[in-house]
Amino acid sequence: MEEINNSAVEMEEDTQKGRYLTFSLGKESYGIEIQYVMEIIGIQSITEIPELPDYVKGIINLRGKIIPVMDVRLRFKKEAKSYNDRTCIIVVDIKNISIGLIVDGVSEVLTIPEQEIVDPPEMNKGFNRYIKKIGKVGNDVKLLLDCEKLLSEDELNDLDEVYIN
């Protein structure tokens, strides 16, 4: 019986391999591995919490579960932008902690073949720490995020302590 369960898990991982949810921040297009994505919701009322970094906008109540939300624009040191009807929250699971990522808009789920994914150039270490790979899609590029590096270990621990249900 365990063999069947293991192969089901492997099959699920295989079907998710190379699949990315793409979203935009301004003119840039990003991708996040589909295995991290729990759901996508529209922007909603955010309760601010004092003394958090500026990119952590506060918390939302998602069907009774309290989830911290982070503005990815601010995390990437981009100019703040007013939220509109295209603004979305991508709820991701990073090391068993649910976090909402506020993005300008969600595009689509893409399968990017392994041979079309390359390492980012060695330039600006500060920004590149968030970028795991670069996906080539036609004439476009998608900056593929490293979910595990969006928040440092300390930040994850702080959020876990504050928002544990």
N, C-alpha and C positions, 0 to 999 in steps of 0.2 A: 504494500500500500504506500509506503514512504517513497518508493521509486516513482510511482505515478505522481505524487505530490511534487517531488523534486523536478520531474520533467515538465510539469505544468508551470512551475515557477520559471524554469529555464525558457520555456516557450514564450511566456509573458515577457521576460526580459528581451528575448530575441525580437518580438514584435515591436518593442519600444526602442530598440537599438537604432540609432541614426535618425530618430524622430525628434523634432524640435517645435515648440510653440514659438512662433515669431511675433515680435511686437516692435513698436516704434517709440523712439524718444527723439522728437524733432525729426531731422532728416535721416538719422541713423536707424538701422534695422538690426535687431538683436534676436538671438534664439536662446531658448532655455530647454534643457533636456526634458522631454515629456514625462519621464519617470518622477520628476520632482513636483509636477503640477497636480494639484488636487482639484481645483476648480477656478473658473473665471467669473467674476461678478462685476457689476457696474459700481461706480463710485458711490459711496454712501456716507452717512453721517459718521464723522471720526471724532472721538472724544480725546482731547489733548491731555497729556500727562506731563506735569512739570519736570524739569531737569533731565529731559531726554535729549540726545543729540538732535540737531535740527532736521536731519533726514528721517528720523523716526517720528512720524506725524501723530501717533497716538494709538488708540485701540478701536476696534469695531466689534460689534456683537453679531456673530454669524451663527444663526440658529442656536443661540444659547452658549456658544463657545466664544470666549474672549480671545481675539487675535490681534497682535501688534501689526501695524502697517508702516511700511517704509517707502518713501518717495525715491524711486530709483534715480530720477533726475538729480535730486539733491545729493544722493550718495555718490554719483559720478561727477559732482561739482559743476553741474550744468545750471543754467539760469532757471529759477522757479517759474512755473507756468500755471495759470488758473486752470482748475479742473473743468471739464465740459462733458457733454454727453458721450464723447468717444473715450474718455478716461476710464480705465479699467483697473481692477485689483486682481492680480494673479495670486491666488493662494497656493503657496508652495510648502512642502515639508522638507525642512533642512535638519537632519539629525534628530528626527522625531519632534521637532518644534514647528508648529504652523505659523507662517509669516505671510502677510499680504504685501505684495509688491505693486506699488502704484506706477502705472505706465501710461503714456499718451494714448495708446490704442493697441489692440491685439489684431494681428493680421491673419495668420493661418497656421496649421500644423503642416510642416514640411518633412519629407524624408530626404536627408542629405547623404548621398553615398560616401563611404569612408574615404575613397580616393579623391573626393572633392573637399575634404577637410584638411586644413594645414595649420601649423603652429603660427601664433602671432609673431610679428617682427619684434626683435629685441630693441625697444625704444624707451618709452616712458614706463618705468617699472611701477609707478604709483597706480596708473590706470590699468596696465596689463595684468595686474594681479586678479582683476575681475574677469578677464577674458581668457578662456581655456583654449579655444581654437577659433579659426575663421572658416566659415563654410562658403564655398563658391556655388552660387545658384544662378545659372545663366550668366548675365553680365553683372549681376549684383553680388555683394558680399553680405553675409550675416555674421555679426560678432557673437560668438557662442559663449555664453556666460558660464563661469564656474560657480554654481549655486553655493557650494560649500565655502567660498571665499567672500560672498557678499557681506557676511558678518564674521568678525573675528571670533575666536573661541570665547574670549571674555564677554563680548557683546551677546553671543548666543546664551551663555550662562546667565547673564544679567536678565535677558528677556525671559528665560526659562523660569527664573526665580520670581519675577514680577507677574507673569501671566499664567502660571501653572493653574490648571483647573482641578 
